Amino acid sequence: MTTAQQQWWFCTRHNTVEGPDTDCPGKDLLGPYATREEAANALEKVKERNEEWDAQE
């Protein structure tokens, strides 16, 4: 698991990558991710997972 200093989130409200000091509420965040790049690709990862789950139905 990553430490708090290494955690990054993607804020769905602001469409921005947020660091460990974010003021955004948890309900708006995807993550945590280990790198800023992973957080930046959060929506693509969600899309891929949804498509995989839809294909299983």
N, CA, C, O and CB atoms as a CASP TS submission, in Angstrom:
PFRMAT TS
TARGET T0000
AUTHOR 0000-0000-0000
METHOD Language model
MODEL 1
PARENT N/A
ATOM      1  N   MET     1       0.846  -1.190   0.000  1.00  0.00           N
ATOM      2  CA  MET     1       0.000   0.000   0.000  1.00  0.00           C
ATOM      3  C   MET     1       0.880   1.237   0.000  1.00  0.00           C
ATOM      4  O   MET     1       2.003   1.210   0.502  1.00  0.00           O
ATOM      5  CB  MET     1      -0.956   0.007   1.220  1.00  0.00           C
ATOM      6  N   THR     2       0.375   2.298  -0.554  1.00  0.00           N
ATOM      7  CA  THR     2       1.143   3.525  -0.632  1.00  0.00           C
ATOM      8  C   THR     2       1.025   4.315   0.660  1.00  0.00           C
ATOM      9  O   THR     2       0.052   4.170   1.400  1.00  0.00           O
ATOM     10  CB  THR     2       0.683   4.368  -1.814  1.00  0.00           C
ATOM     11  N   THR     3       2.009   5.141   0.924  1.00  0.00           N
ATOM     12  CA  THR     3       1.938   6.011   2.090  1.00  0.00           C
ATOM     13  C   THR     3       1.125   7.244   1.740  1.00  0.00           C
ATOM     14  O   THR     3       0.897   7.531   0.565  1.00  0.00           O
ATOM     15  CB  THR     3       3.352   6.406   2.580  1.00  0.00           C
ATOM     16  N   ALA     4       0.696   7.962   2.739  1.00  0.00           N
ATOM     17  CA  ALA     4      -0.145   9.140   2.513  1.00  0.00           C
ATOM     18  C   ALA     4       0.545  10.161   1.613  1.00  0.00           C
ATOM     19  O   ALA     4      -0.124  10.823   0.819  1.00  0.00           O
ATOM     20  CB  ALA     4      -0.513   9.790   3.846  1.00  0.00           C
ATOM     21  N   GLN     5       1.861  10.305   1.718  1.00  0.00           N
ATOM     22  CA  GLN     5       2.570  11.279   0.904  1.00  0.00           C
ATOM     23  C   GLN     5       2.616  10.864  -0.561  1.00  0.00           C
ATOM     24  O   GLN     5       2.800  11.714  -1.432  1.00  0.00           O
ATOM     25  CB  GLN     5       3.976  11.473   1.431  1.00  0.00           C
ATOM     26  N   GLN     6       2.453   9.585  -0.849  1.00  0.00           N
ATOM     27  CA  GLN     6       2.527   9.101  -2.218  1.00  0.00           C
ATOM     28  C   GLN     6       1.157   8.948  -2.852  1.00  0.00           C
ATOM     29  O   GLN     6       1.072   8.591  -4.027  1.00  0.00           O
ATOM     30  CB  GLN     6       3.254   7.789  -2.260  1.00  0.00           C
ATOM     31  N   GLN     7       0.102   9.199  -2.133  1.00  0.00           N
ATOM     32  CA  GLN     7      -1.233   8.956  -2.657  1.00  0.00           C
ATOM     33  C   GLN     7      -1.743  10.116  -3.498  1.00  0.00           C
ATOM     34  O   GLN     7      -1.545  11.288  -3.176  1.00  0.00           O
ATOM     35  CB  GLN     7      -2.189   8.688  -1.526  1.00  0.00           C
ATOM     36  N   TRP     8      -2.405   9.744  -4.587  1.00  0.00           N
ATOM     37  CA  TRP     8      -3.008  10.698  -5.510  1.00  0.00           C
ATOM     38  C   TRP     8      -4.445  10.270  -5.772  1.00  0.00           C
ATOM     39  O   TRP     8      -4.753   9.078  -5.749  1.00  0.00           O
ATOM     40  CB  TRP     8      -2.199  10.791  -6.842  1.00  0.00           C
ATOM     41  N   TRP     9      -5.313  11.225  -6.018  1.00  0.00           N
ATOM     42  CA  TRP     9      -6.710  10.959  -6.321  1.00  0.00           C
ATOM     43  C   TRP     9      -7.105  11.717  -7.573  1.00  0.00           C
ATOM     44  O   TRP     9      -6.459  12.690  -7.961  1.00  0.00           O
ATOM     45  CB  TRP     9      -7.618  11.348  -5.139  1.00  0.00           C
ATOM     46  N   PHE    10      -8.186  11.250  -8.202  1.00  0.00           N
ATOM     47  CA  PHE    10      -8.790  11.993  -9.297  1.00  0.00           C
ATOM     48  C   PHE    10     -10.111  12.532  -8.797  1.00  0.00           C
ATOM     49  O   PHE    10     -10.969  11.765  -8.359  1.00  0.00           O
ATOM     50  CB  PHE    10      -8.978  11.105 -10.573  1.00  0.00           C
ATOM     51  N   CYS    11     -10.289  13.844  -8.855  1.00  0.00           N
ATOM     52  CA  CYS    11     -11.524  14.482  -8.408  1.00  0.00           C
ATOM     53  C   CYS    11     -12.502  14.536  -9.584  1.00  0.00           C
ATOM     54  O   CYS    11     -12.237  15.179 -10.600  1.00  0.00           O
ATOM     55  CB  CYS    11     -11.245  15.917  -7.842  1.00  0.00           C
ATOM     56  N   THR    12     -13.635  13.850  -9.428  1.00  0.00           N
ATOM     57  CA  THR    12     -14.633  13.812 -10.494  1.00  0.00           C
ATOM     58  C   THR    12     -15.417  15.116 -10.592  1.00  0.00           C
ATOM     59  O   THR    12     -16.042  15.385 -11.618  1.00  0.00           O
ATOM     60  CB  THR    12     -15.589  12.654 -10.271  1.00  0.00           C
ATOM     61  N   ARG    13     -15.393  15.909  -9.562  1.00  0.00           N
ATOM     62  CA  ARG    13     -16.103  17.192  -9.591  1.00  0.00           C
ATOM     63  C   ARG    13     -15.320  18.240 -10.386  1.00  0.00           C
ATOM     64  O   ARG    13     -15.893  18.999 -11.167  1.00  0.00           O
ATOM     65  CB  ARG    13     -16.354  17.697  -8.158  1.00  0.00           C
ATOM     66  N   HIS    14     -14.006  18.268 -10.173  1.00  0.00           N
ATOM     67  CA  HIS    14     -13.168  19.271 -10.823  1.00  0.00           C
ATOM     68  C   HIS    14     -12.390  18.727 -12.023  1.00  0.00           C
ATOM     69  O   HIS    14     -11.752  19.486 -12.753  1.00  0.00           O
ATOM     70  CB  HIS    14     -12.205  19.843  -9.822  1.00  0.00           C
ATOM     71  N   ASN    15     -12.449  17.392 -12.221  1.00  0.00           N
ATOM     72  CA  ASN    15     -11.684  16.732 -13.287  1.00  0.00           C
ATOM     73  C   ASN    15     -10.199  17.060 -13.196  1.00  0.00           C
ATOM     74  O   ASN    15      -9.552  17.407 -14.184  1.00  0.00           O
ATOM     75  CB  ASN    15     -12.221  17.142 -14.659  1.00  0.00           C
ATOM     76  N   THR    16      -9.683  16.940 -11.978  1.00  0.00           N
ATOM     77  CA  THR    16      -8.272  17.224 -11.727  1.00  0.00           C
ATOM     78  C   THR    16      -7.662  16.136 -10.865  1.00  0.00           C
ATOM     79  O   THR    16      -8.360  15.426 -10.141  1.00  0.00           O
ATOM     80  CB  THR    16      -8.101  18.595 -11.056  1.00  0.00           C
ATOM     81  N   VAL    17      -6.344  16.019 -10.957  1.00  0.00           N
ATOM     82  CA  VAL    17      -5.596  15.131 -10.074  1.00  0.00           C
ATOM     83  C   VAL    17      -5.328  15.893  -8.789  1.00  0.00           C
ATOM     84  O   VAL    17      -4.908  17.050  -8.814  1.00  0.00           O
ATOM     85  CB  VAL    17      -4.259  14.636 -10.738  1.00  0.00           C
ATOM     86  N   GLU    18      -5.572  15.239  -7.679  1.00  0.00           N
ATOM     87  CA  GLU    18      -5.403  15.862  -6.371  1.00  0.00           C
ATOM     88  C   GLU    18      -4.366  15.095  -5.554  1.00  0.00           C
ATOM     89  O   GLU    18      -4.303  13.868  -5.617  1.00  0.00           O
ATOM     90  CB  GLU    18      -6.749  15.920  -5.617  1.00  0.00           C
ATOM     91  N   GLY    19      -3.571  15.809  -4.805  1.00  0.00           N
ATOM     92  CA  GLY    19      -2.554  15.208  -3.952  1.00  0.00           C
ATOM     93  C   GLY    19      -3.092  14.906  -2.563  1.00  0.00           C
ATOM     94  O   GLY    19      -4.293  15.010  -2.315  1.00  0.00           O
ATOM     95  N   PRO    20      -2.193  14.532  -1.660  1.00  0.00           N
ATOM     96  CA  PRO    20      -2.611  14.139  -0.317  1.00  0.00           C
ATOM     97  C   PRO    20      -3.221  15.273   0.495  1.00  0.00           C
ATOM     98  O   PRO    20      -3.875  15.014   1.505  1.00  0.00           O
ATOM     99  CB  PRO    20      -1.445  13.583   0.422  1.00  0.00           C
ATOM    100  N   ASP    21      -3.026  16.514   0.084  1.00  0.00           N
ATOM    101  CA  ASP    21      -3.564  17.654   0.826  1.00  0.00           C
ATOM    102  C   ASP    21      -4.879  18.169   0.242  1.00  0.00           C
ATOM    103  O   ASP    21      -5.275  19.300   0.525  1.00  0.00           O
ATOM    104  CB  ASP    21      -2.548  18.775   0.851  1.00  0.00           C
ATOM    105  N   THR    22      -5.558  17.363  -0.564  1.00  0.00           N
ATOM    106  CA  THR    22      -6.785  17.805  -1.221  1.00  0.00           C
ATOM    107  C   THR    22      -7.871  18.188  -0.225  1.00  0.00           C
ATOM    108  O   THR    22      -8.006  17.582   0.838  1.00  0.00           O
ATOM    109  CB  THR    22      -7.297  16.721  -2.140  1.00  0.00           C
ATOM    110  N   ASP    23      -8.633  19.195  -0.590  1.00  0.00           N
ATOM    111  CA  ASP    23      -9.789  19.605   0.198  1.00  0.00           C
ATOM    112  C   ASP    23     -11.082  19.019  -0.363  1.00  0.00           C
ATOM    113  O   ASP    23     -12.154  19.225   0.207  1.00  0.00           O
ATOM    114  CB  ASP    23      -9.881  21.126   0.246  1.00  0.00           C
ATOM    115  N   CYS    24     -10.990  18.295  -1.469  1.00  0.00           N
ATOM    116  CA  CYS    24     -12.173  17.712  -2.091  1.00  0.00           C
ATOM    117  C   CYS    24     -12.723  16.590  -1.208  1.00  0.00           C
ATOM    118  O   CYS    24     -11.956  15.813  -0.639  1.00  0.00           O
ATOM    119  CB  CYS    24     -11.841  17.179  -3.509  1.00  0.00           C
ATOM    120  N   PRO    25     -14.049  16.507  -1.094  1.00  0.00           N
ATOM    121  CA  PRO    25     -14.637  15.446  -0.266  1.00  0.00           C
ATOM    122  C   PRO    25     -14.444  14.071  -0.902  1.00  0.00           C
ATOM    123  O   PRO    25     -14.372  13.941  -2.124  1.00  0.00           O
ATOM    124  CB  PRO    25     -16.131  15.712  -0.044  1.00  0.00           C
ATOM    125  N   GLY    26     -14.362  13.065  -0.064  1.00  0.00           N
ATOM    126  CA  GLY    26     -14.142  11.698  -0.514  1.00  0.00           C
ATOM    127  C   GLY    26     -15.148  11.222  -1.544  1.00  0.00           C
ATOM    128  O   GLY    26     -14.808  10.413  -2.408  1.00  0.00           O
ATOM    129  N   LYS    27     -16.381  11.708  -1.471  1.00  0.00           N
ATOM    130  CA  LYS    27     -17.412  11.264  -2.418  1.00  0.00           C
ATOM    131  C   LYS    27     -17.091  11.671  -3.848  1.00  0.00           C
ATOM    132  O   LYS    27     -17.648  11.108  -4.791  1.00  0.00           O
ATOM    133  CB  LYS    27     -18.767  11.828  -2.021  1.00  0.00           C
ATOM    134  N   ASP    28     -16.201  12.641  -4.020  1.00  0.00           N
ATOM    135  CA  ASP    28     -15.828  13.116  -5.348  1.00  0.00           C
ATOM    136  C   ASP    28     -14.504  12.545  -5.843  1.00  0.00           C
ATOM    137  O   ASP    28     -14.051  12.897  -6.932  1.00  0.00           O
ATOM    138  CB  ASP    28     -15.752  14.611  -5.344  1.00  0.00           C
ATOM    139  N   LEU    29     -13.879  11.671  -5.060  1.00  0.00           N
ATOM    140  CA  LEU    29     -12.536  11.208  -5.389  1.00  0.00           C
ATOM    141  C   LEU    29     -12.500   9.751  -5.822  1.00  0.00           C
ATOM    142  O   LEU    29     -13.202   8.907  -5.265  1.00  0.00           O
ATOM    143  CB  LEU    29     -11.630  11.401  -4.211  1.00  0.00           C
ATOM    144  N   LEU    30     -11.672   9.465  -6.825  1.00  0.00           N
ATOM    145  CA  LEU    30     -11.345   8.102  -7.227  1.00  0.00           C
ATOM    146  C   LEU    30      -9.916   7.858  -6.777  1.00  0.00           C
ATOM    147  O   LEU    30      -9.042   8.692  -7.011  1.00  0.00           O
ATOM    148  CB  LEU    30     -11.518   7.879  -8.787  1.00  0.00           C
ATOM    149  N   GLY    31      -9.674   6.742  -6.143  1.00  0.00           N
ATOM    150  CA  GLY    31      -8.325   6.421  -5.696  1.00  0.00           C
ATOM    151  C   GLY    31      -8.316   5.915  -4.273  1.00  0.00           C
ATOM    152  O   GLY    31      -9.375   5.596  -3.731  1.00  0.00           O
ATOM    153  N   PRO    32      -7.189   5.834  -3.669  1.00  0.00           N
ATOM    154  CA  PRO    32      -5.931   6.477  -4.022  1.00  0.00           C
ATOM    155  C   PRO    32      -5.131   5.687  -5.055  1.00  0.00           C
ATOM    156  O   PRO    32      -5.288   4.476  -5.211  1.00  0.00           O
ATOM    157  CB  PRO    32      -5.100   6.676  -2.785  1.00  0.00           C
ATOM    158  N   TYR    33      -4.279   6.414  -5.744  1.00  0.00           N
ATOM    159  CA  TYR    33      -3.353   5.850  -6.719  1.00  0.00           C
ATOM    160  C   TYR    33      -1.932   6.141  -6.261  1.00  0.00           C
ATOM    161  O   TYR    33      -1.687   7.119  -5.556  1.00  0.00           O
ATOM    162  CB  TYR    33      -3.609   6.426  -8.144  1.00  0.00           C
ATOM    163  N   ALA    34      -1.004   5.291  -6.663  1.00  0.00           N
ATOM    164  CA  ALA    34       0.388   5.427  -6.234  1.00  0.00           C
ATOM    165  C   ALA    34       1.122   6.552  -6.954  1.00  0.00           C
ATOM    166  O   ALA    34       2.084   7.109  -6.425  1.00  0.00           O
ATOM    167  CB  ALA    34       1.120   4.128  -6.454  1.00  0.00           C
ATOM    168  N   THR    35       0.666   6.888  -8.169  1.00  0.00           N
ATOM    169  CA  THR    35       1.345   7.942  -8.930  1.00  0.00           C
ATOM    170  C   THR    35       0.336   8.935  -9.480  1.00  0.00           C
ATOM    171  O   THR    35      -0.852   8.641  -9.611  1.00  0.00           O
ATOM    172  CB  THR    35       2.175   7.339 -10.077  1.00  0.00           C
ATOM    173  N   ARG    36       0.834  10.097  -9.793  1.00  0.00           N
ATOM    174  CA  ARG    36       0.004  11.137 -10.399  1.00  0.00           C
ATOM    175  C   ARG    36      -0.532  10.672 -11.754  1.00  0.00           C
ATOM    176  O   ARG    36      -1.673  10.967 -12.111  1.00  0.00           O
ATOM    177  CB  ARG    36       0.807  12.445 -10.560  1.00  0.00           C
ATOM    178  N   GLU    37       0.296   9.947 -12.503  1.00  0.00           N
ATOM    179  CA  GLU    37      -0.096   9.456 -13.821  1.00  0.00           C
ATOM    180  C   GLU    37      -1.254   8.463 -13.723  1.00  0.00           C
ATOM    181  O   GLU    37      -2.183   8.509 -14.529  1.00  0.00           O
ATOM    182  CB  GLU    37       1.098   8.803 -14.520  1.00  0.00           C
ATOM    183  N   GLU    38      -1.199   7.564 -12.736  1.00  0.00           N
ATOM    184  CA  GLU    38      -2.302   6.614 -12.544  1.00  0.00           C
ATOM    185  C   GLU    38      -3.590   7.358 -12.223  1.00  0.00           C
ATOM    186  O   GLU    38      -4.652   7.012 -12.741  1.00  0.00           O
ATOM    187  CB  GLU    38      -1.972   5.610 -11.416  1.00  0.00           C
ATOM    188  N   ALA    39      -3.505   8.364 -11.385  1.00  0.00           N
ATOM    189  CA  ALA    39      -4.693   9.144 -11.041  1.00  0.00           C
ATOM    190  C   ALA    39      -5.238   9.878 -12.263  1.00  0.00           C
ATOM    191  O   ALA    39      -6.452   9.978 -12.440  1.00  0.00           O
ATOM    192  CB  ALA    39      -4.371  10.146  -9.925  1.00  0.00           C
ATOM    193  N   ALA    40      -4.347  10.386 -13.101  1.00  0.00           N
ATOM    194  CA  ALA    40      -4.769  11.103 -14.301  1.00  0.00           C
ATOM    195  C   ALA    40      -5.519  10.187 -15.266  1.00  0.00           C
ATOM    196  O   ALA    40      -6.339  10.658 -16.055  1.00  0.00           O
ATOM    197  CB  ALA    40      -3.560  11.716 -15.000  1.00  0.00           C
ATOM    198  N   ASN    41      -5.246   8.890 -15.209  1.00  0.00           N
ATOM    199  CA  ASN    41      -5.901   7.918 -16.082  1.00  0.00           C
ATOM    200  C   ASN    41      -7.060   7.198 -15.405  1.00  0.00           C
ATOM    201  O   ASN    41      -7.530   6.175 -15.902  1.00  0.00           O
ATOM    202  CB  ASN    41      -4.895   6.905 -16.562  1.00  0.00           C
ATOM    203  N   ALA    42      -7.515   7.715 -14.297  1.00  0.00           N
ATOM    204  CA  ALA    42      -8.558   7.049 -13.510  1.00  0.00           C
ATOM    205  C   ALA    42      -9.846   6.852 -14.306  1.00  0.00           C
ATOM    206  O   ALA    42     -10.438   5.774 -14.245  1.00  0.00           O
ATOM    207  CB  ALA    42      -8.854   7.852 -12.254  1.00  0.00           C
ATOM    208  N   LEU    43     -10.286   7.841 -15.033  1.00  0.00           N
ATOM    209  CA  LEU    43     -11.541   7.709 -15.773  1.00  0.00           C
ATOM    210  C   LEU    43     -11.438   6.663 -16.870  1.00  0.00           C
ATOM    211  O   LEU    43     -12.400   5.940 -17.129  1.00  0.00           O
ATOM    212  CB  LEU    43     -11.944   9.046 -16.372  1.00  0.00           C
ATOM    213  N   GLU    44     -10.294   6.574 -17.512  1.00  0.00           N
ATOM    214  CA  GLU    44     -10.097   5.550 -18.532  1.00  0.00           C
ATOM    215  C   GLU    44     -10.143   4.161 -17.905  1.00  0.00           C
ATOM    216  O   GLU    44     -10.706   3.233 -18.485  1.00  0.00           O
ATOM    217  CB  GLU    44      -8.761   5.765 -19.264  1.00  0.00           C
ATOM    218  N   LYS    45      -9.553   4.019 -16.728  1.00  0.00           N
ATOM    219  CA  LYS    45      -9.554   2.736 -16.026  1.00  0.00           C
ATOM    220  C   LYS    45     -11.000   2.359 -15.633  1.00  0.00           C
ATOM    221  O   LYS    45     -11.388   1.197 -15.753  1.00  0.00           O
ATOM    222  CB  LYS    45      -8.633   2.802 -14.760  1.00  0.00           C
ATOM    223  N   VAL    46     -11.770   3.314 -15.177  1.00  0.00           N
ATOM    224  CA  VAL    46     -13.174   3.064 -14.831  1.00  0.00           C
ATOM    225  C   VAL    46     -13.936   2.611 -16.070  1.00  0.00           C
ATOM    226  O   VAL    46     -14.723   1.666 -16.004  1.00  0.00           O
ATOM    227  CB  VAL    46     -13.832   4.336 -14.224  1.00  0.00           C
ATOM    228  N   LYS    47     -13.708   3.274 -17.190  1.00  0.00           N
ATOM    229  CA  LYS    47     -14.384   2.914 -18.438  1.00  0.00           C
ATOM    230  C   LYS    47     -14.037   1.483 -18.843  1.00  0.00           C
ATOM    231  O   LYS    47     -14.921   0.710 -19.214  1.00  0.00           O
ATOM    232  CB  LYS    47     -14.000   3.894 -19.564  1.00  0.00           C
ATOM    233  N   GLU    48     -12.757   1.131 -18.772  1.00  0.00           N
ATOM    234  CA  GLU    48     -12.323  -0.225 -19.121  1.00  0.00           C
ATOM    235  C   GLU    48     -12.989  -1.266 -18.229  1.00  0.00           C
ATOM    236  O   GLU    48     -13.476  -2.286 -18.716  1.00  0.00           O
ATOM    237  CB  GLU    48     -10.799  -0.342 -19.013  1.00  0.00           C
ATOM    238  N   ARG    49     -13.011  -1.011 -16.937  1.00  0.00           N
ATOM    239  CA  ARG    49     -13.624  -1.967 -16.002  1.00  0.00           C
ATOM    240  C   ARG    49     -15.114  -2.102 -16.252  1.00  0.00           C
ATOM    241  O   ARG    49     -15.648  -3.211 -16.202  1.00  0.00           O
ATOM    242  CB  ARG    49     -13.379  -1.536 -14.555  1.00  0.00           C
ATOM    243  N   ASN    50     -15.793  -1.003 -16.517  1.00  0.00           N
ATOM    244  CA  ASN    50     -17.228  -1.065 -16.805  1.00  0.00           C
ATOM    245  C   ASN    50     -17.505  -1.869 -18.059  1.00  0.00           C
ATOM    246  O   ASN    50     -18.464  -2.640 -18.097  1.00  0.00           O
ATOM    247  CB  ASN    50     -17.803   0.336 -16.953  1.00  0.00           C
ATOM    248  N   GLU    51     -16.686  -1.706 -19.084  1.00  0.00           N
ATOM    249  CA  GLU    51     -16.861  -2.455 -20.314  1.00  0.00           C
ATOM    250  C   GLU    51     -16.624  -3.948 -20.060  1.00  0.00           C
ATOM    251  O   GLU    51     -17.332  -4.785 -20.620  1.00  0.00           O
ATOM    252  CB  GLU    51     -15.907  -1.930 -21.406  1.00  0.00           C
ATOM    253  N   GLU    52     -15.645  -4.289 -19.230  1.00  0.00           N
ATOM    254  CA  GLU    52     -15.389  -5.688 -18.884  1.00  0.00           C
ATOM    255  C   GLU    52     -16.581  -6.291 -18.144  1.00  0.00           C
ATOM    256  O   GLU    52     -17.002  -7.411 -18.434  1.00  0.00           O
ATOM    257  CB  GLU    52     -14.118  -5.806 -18.025  1.00  0.00           C
ATOM    258  N   TRP    53     -17.117  -5.539 -17.189  1.00  0.00           N
ATOM    259  CA  TRP    53     -18.272  -6.032 -16.419  1.00  0.00           C
ATOM    260  C   TRP    53     -19.504  -6.169 -17.306  1.00  0.00           C
ATOM    261  O   TRP    53     -20.257  -7.134 -17.175  1.00  0.00           O
ATOM    262  CB  TRP    53     -18.578  -5.087 -15.241  1.00  0.00           C
ATOM    263  N   ASP    54     -19.715  -5.210 -18.211  1.00  0.00           N
ATOM    264  CA  ASP    54     -20.856  -5.291 -19.126  1.00  0.00           C
ATOM    265  C   ASP    54     -20.746  -6.519 -20.031  1.00  0.00           C
ATOM    266  O   ASP    54     -21.749  -7.158 -20.347  1.00  0.00           O
ATOM    267  CB  ASP    54     -20.953  -4.012 -19.979  1.00  0.00           C
ATOM    268  N   ALA    55     -19.528  -6.841 -20.442  1.00  0.00           N
ATOM    269  CA  ALA    55     -19.325  -8.003 -21.312  1.00  0.00           C
ATOM    270  C   ALA    55     -19.602  -9.312 -20.577  1.00  0.00           C
ATOM    271  O   ALA    55     -19.907 -10.317 -21.219  1.00  0.00           O
ATOM    272  CB  ALA    55     -17.900  -8.009 -21.861  1.00  0.00           C
ATOM    273  N   GLN    56     -19.505  -9.324 -19.274  1.00  0.00           N
ATOM    274  CA  GLN    56     -19.749 -10.517 -18.479  1.00  0.00           C
ATOM    275  C   GLN    56     -21.236 -10.784 -18.286  1.00  0.00           C
ATOM    276  O   GLN    56     -21.626 -11.903 -17.953  1.00  0.00           O
ATOM    277  CB  GLN    56     -19.074 -10.389 -17.137  1.00  0.00           C
ATOM    278  N   GLU    57     -22.046  -9.794 -18.487  1.00  0.00           N
ATOM    279  CA  GLU    57     -23.498  -9.959 -18.246  1.00  0.00           C
ATOM    280  C   GLU    57     -24.180 -10.704 -19.348  1.00  0.00           C
ATOM    281  O   GLU    57     -25.390 -10.921 -19.290  1.00  0.00           O
ATOM    282  CB  GLU    57     -24.165  -8.622 -18.078  1.00  0.00           C
TER
END
